[in-house]
Amino acid sequence: MYNPDDLIQLSALQHMAFCPRQCALIHVEQVWAENRLTAEGRIMHERVHEEDSVVRGKVRIDYGVPLRSLRLGLIGKADVVEFHLEEDGTWRPFPVEYKRGKPKADLSDKIQLCAQVICLEEMLNTAVPSGALFYGKTRRRLEVLFDEVLRRETEQAAAAVHELIRSGRTPKPVYAKRCDRCSLVEECLPRTMEKKRSVKRYLTRMLGES
């Protein structure tokens, strides 16, 4: 169990799953830069969080729901939590996370949503089997089932972020295609930093052979 003073933002898990260096730049070095994509995403989240709670038949919809897990040391907000009325009179939570783009090949978005579920389960003492990611580019929901594999990945990501923040160390850059859509690419400079390391390795090797 974590102390309330040691809680980290839920979004850090998505950053960690996308790129550990990005996660460290944001959550260790406090570096942030906004581009068109992050601005569009921020505006989408702000609009969602400004909505008022509504009831539509057997579904109650709450916006900007505060979340916390002392077990994983997480704090944050869910964009939307739908509460579906079950036959036994209980309300089953169904979280929906809004994303501006389209579904990703990696697990970063699903891990962030699963972290929200773990918070809801701990807070409400109930099971949450599924949720959804809504992507602005496709205007569709992608339903996510929270199986043991995804839950294990999420718990490992949370532990990794806590360790990263405790260490205070930022991983070295490794260029990949994902770097081109990262808002911190100018601060990270993955291509430049890799070239510097390549030259250093070359000179070290040449001097060692001479």
Buried (B, 14 or more C-beta within 10 A) or exposed (E): EBEEEEBBBBBBBBBBBBBBBBBBBBBBEEBEBEEEEBEBBEEBBEEBBEEEEEEEEEBBBBBBBEBBBBBBBBBBBBBBBBBEBEEEEEBBBBBBBBBBBEEBEEBBBBBBBBBBBBBBBBBBEEEBEBBBBBBBEEEEEBEBEBEEEBBEBBBBBBEBBBEBBEEEEBBEBEBEEBBEEBBBBEEBBBEEBBEEEEEEEEEEEEEEEE
